[in-house]
Structure formats: structure tokens, C-alpha cells
Amino acid sequence: MDDDQIRKPPAHTVGMGLDTMSVDELKSRISLLETEIVRLRLAIEAREKTRSAAEQLFRI
């Protein structure tokens, strides 16, 4: 099997078991998810700006 074909498991899966994780692991996952939330919000803002610009263009 080629190294490129090996998939790393996701760092976090919604709903996954948390019983075996340490406090540090849980804090790390919270940080990861907070970073992802910021990234998603920025993507939403960018799409809204694009849509708004397109709407303005077609109103003329």
C-alpha cells in the first residue's frame, strides 16, 4: 500500500466516544473545533459577500 493511499483518521468525529480521553485530549479537541468554527464562519462570510455582489450586479 502506498503512503498516499493511507488515510489518517479524522482528529474528531461528532458523537465519538469521549470516555477514554484525558482532560488534555479533550481540551485539545475543543481547541481544534473552535479553530474549525472560525474557519467555517469565514467561509460563510466570503460566500455571503460573493452572493451580495452578484445580486447587486443583476439589480442594475
SEBA-339745 format. One record per atom (N, C-alpha, C): atom name; chain; residue in one letter; x, y, z. Coordinates in nm, 2 decimals. Example, Ala and Ser with C-alpha at 12.3 -4.5 7.8 and 13.67 -1.06 7.14 Angstrom:
REM residues 2
N,A,a,1.32,-0.57,0.78
CA,A,a,1.23,-0.45,0.78
C,A,a,1.32,-0.33,0.78
N,A,s,1.28,-0.22,0.71
CA,A,s,1.37,-0.11,0.71
C,A,s,1.29,0.00,0.79
***
This chain:
REM residues 60
N,A,m,0.08,-0.12,0.00
CA,A,m,0.00,0.00,0.00
C,A,m,0.09,0.12,0.00
N,A,d,0.05,0.22,-0.08
CA,A,d,0.13,0.34,-0.10
C,A,d,0.10,0.44,0.02
N,A,d,0.20,0.52,0.06
CA,A,d,0.18,0.61,0.17
C,A,d,0.07,0.71,0.14
N,A,d,0.05,0.75,0.01
CA,A,d,-0.05,0.84,-0.03
C,A,d,-0.19,0.78,-0.01
N,A,q,-0.20,0.65,-0.01
CA,A,q,-0.33,0.59,0.00
C,A,q,-0.37,0.57,0.14
N,A,i,-0.28,0.58,0.23
CA,A,i,-0.32,0.56,0.37
C,A,i,-0.39,0.68,0.42
N,A,r,-0.51,0.67,0.47
CA,A,r,-0.58,0.78,0.52
C,A,r,-0.57,0.79,0.68
N,A,k,-0.54,0.91,0.72
CA,A,k,-0.53,0.93,0.86
C,A,k,-0.68,0.95,0.91
N,A,p,-0.71,0.89,1.03
CA,A,p,-0.84,0.91,1.08
C,A,p,-0.87,1.06,1.12
N,A,p,-0.99,1.10,1.11
CA,A,p,-1.02,1.24,1.15
C,A,p,-0.98,1.27,1.29
N,A,a,-0.94,1.39,1.32
CA,A,a,-0.90,1.42,1.45
C,A,a,-1.01,1.42,1.55
N,A,h,-1.13,1.45,1.50
CA,A,h,-1.25,1.44,1.58
C,A,h,-1.37,1.41,1.50
N,A,t,-1.46,1.32,1.55
CA,A,t,-1.58,1.29,1.48
C,A,t,-1.69,1.32,1.58
N,A,v,-1.79,1.40,1.53
CA,A,v,-1.90,1.43,1.61
C,A,v,-1.97,1.31,1.66
N,A,g,-1.99,1.30,1.79
CA,A,g,-2.06,1.19,1.85
C,A,g,-1.97,1.07,1.89
N,A,m,-1.84,1.09,1.87
CA,A,m,-1.75,0.98,1.91
C,A,m,-1.74,0.97,2.06
N,A,g,-1.70,0.85,2.11
CA,A,g,-1.68,0.83,2.25
C,A,g,-1.58,0.92,2.31
N,A,l,-1.61,0.97,2.43
CA,A,l,-1.51,1.05,2.50
C,A,l,-1.46,0.99,2.63
N,A,d,-1.51,0.88,2.66
CA,A,d,-1.47,0.81,2.79
C,A,d,-1.32,0.78,2.81
N,A,t,-1.25,0.75,2.70
CA,A,t,-1.11,0.71,2.71
C,A,t,-1.02,0.83,2.69
N,A,m,-1.07,0.95,2.67
CA,A,m,-0.98,1.07,2.65
C,A,m,-0.95,1.13,2.78
N,A,s,-0.82,1.18,2.79
CA,A,s,-0.78,1.26,2.91
C,A,s,-0.83,1.40,2.90
N,A,v,-0.82,1.47,3.00
CA,A,v,-0.86,1.61,3.01
C,A,v,-0.78,1.69,2.90
N,A,d,-0.65,1.66,2.89
CA,A,d,-0.57,1.73,2.79
C,A,d,-0.61,1.70,2.65
N,A,e,-0.65,1.58,2.62
CA,A,e,-0.70,1.54,2.49
C,A,e,-0.83,1.61,2.46
N,A,l,-0.92,1.62,2.56
CA,A,l,-1.05,1.69,2.54
C,A,l,-1.03,1.84,2.52
N,A,k,-0.93,1.90,2.59
CA,A,k,-0.90,2.04,2.57
C,A,k,-0.85,2.06,2.43
N,A,s,-0.76,1.97,2.38
CA,A,s,-0.71,1.98,2.25
C,A,s,-0.81,1.97,2.14
N,A,r,-0.91,1.89,2.16
CA,A,r,-1.02,1.87,2.07
C,A,r,-1.11,2.00,2.07
N,A,i,-1.13,2.06,2.18
CA,A,i,-1.21,2.18,2.19
C,A,i,-1.14,2.29,2.11
N,A,s,-1.01,2.30,2.13
CA,A,s,-0.93,2.40,2.05
C,A,s,-0.94,2.38,1.90
N,A,l,-0.93,2.25,1.86
CA,A,l,-0.94,2.21,1.72
C,A,l,-1.07,2.25,1.67
N,A,l,-1.18,2.22,1.74
CA,A,l,-1.31,2.25,1.69
C,A,l,-1.34,2.40,1.69
N,A,e,-1.29,2.48,1.79
CA,A,e,-1.31,2.62,1.79
C,A,e,-1.24,2.69,1.67
N,A,t,-1.12,2.63,1.63
CA,A,t,-1.05,2.68,1.52
C,A,t,-1.13,2.65,1.39
N,A,e,-1.19,2.53,1.39
CA,A,e,-1.27,2.50,1.27
C,A,e,-1.39,2.58,1.26
N,A,i,-1.46,2.62,1.37
CA,A,i,-1.57,2.71,1.37
C,A,i,-1.54,2.84,1.31
N,A,v,-1.42,2.89,1.35
CA,A,v,-1.38,3.02,1.29
C,A,v,-1.36,3.01,1.14
N,A,r,-1.30,2.90,1.10
CA,A,r,-1.28,2.88,0.95
C,A,r,-1.41,2.87,0.88
N,A,l,-1.50,2.80,0.94
CA,A,l,-1.64,2.79,0.87
C,A,l,-1.71,2.92,0.87
N,A,r,-1.70,3.00,0.97
CA,A,r,-1.77,3.13,0.97
C,A,r,-1.71,3.22,0.87
N,A,l,-1.57,3.22,0.85
CA,A,l,-1.51,3.30,0.75
C,A,l,-1.55,3.25,0.61
N,A,a,-1.57,3.12,0.59
CA,A,a,-1.62,3.07,0.46
C,A,a,-1.76,3.12,0.43
N,A,i,-1.85,3.12,0.54
CA,A,i,-1.98,3.17,0.52
C,A,i,-1.98,3.32,0.48
N,A,e,-1.90,3.40,0.55
CA,A,e,-1.89,3.54,0.52
C,A,e,-1.85,3.56,0.38
N,A,a,-1.75,3.49,0.33
CA,A,a,-1.70,3.50,0.19
C,A,a,-1.81,3.47,0.09
N,A,r,-1.88,3.37,0.12
CA,A,r,-1.99,3.33,0.03
C,A,r,-2.10,3.43,0.03
N,A,e,-2.13,3.49,0.15
CA,A,e,-2.24,3.59,0.15
C,A,e,-2.19,3.72,0.08
N,A,k,-2.07,3.75,0.09
CA,A,k,-2.02,3.87,0.01
C,A,k,-2.03,3.84,-0.14
N,A,t,-1.99,3.72,-0.18
CA,A,t,-2.00,3.69,-0.32
C,A,t,-2.14,3.70,-0.37
N,A,r,-2.23,3.64,-0.29
CA,A,r,-2.37,3.64,-0.33
C,A,r,-2.43,3.78,-0.34
N,A,s,-2.39,3.86,-0.24
CA,A,s,-2.44,4.00,-0.23
C,A,s,-2.39,4.08,-0.36
N,A,a,-2.26,4.06,-0.39
CA,A,a,-2.20,4.12,-0.51
C,A,a,-2.28,4.08,-0.64
N,A,a,-2.31,3.95,-0.65
CA,A,a,-2.38,3.90,-0.76
C,A,a,-2.52,3.96,-0.77
N,A,e,-2.59,3.97,-0.66
CA,A,e,-2.72,4.03,-0.65
C,A,e,-2.72,4.18,-0.69
N,A,q,-2.62,4.25,-0.65
CA,A,q,-2.60,4.39,-0.69
C,A,q,-2.58,4.40,-0.84
N,A,l,-2.50,4.32,-0.89
CA,A,l,-2.47,4.32,-1.03
C,A,l,-2.60,4.30,-1.12
N,A,f,-2.68,4.21,-1.07
CA,A,f,-2.80,4.17,-1.15
C,A,f,-2.92,4.27,-1.13
N,A,r,-2.91,4.36,-1.03
CA,A,r,-3.01,4.45,-1.00
C,A,r,-3.00,4.58,-1.09
N,A,i,-2.88,4.59,-1.14
CA,A,i,-2.86,4.71,-1.23
C,A,i,-2.93,4.70,-1.36
***
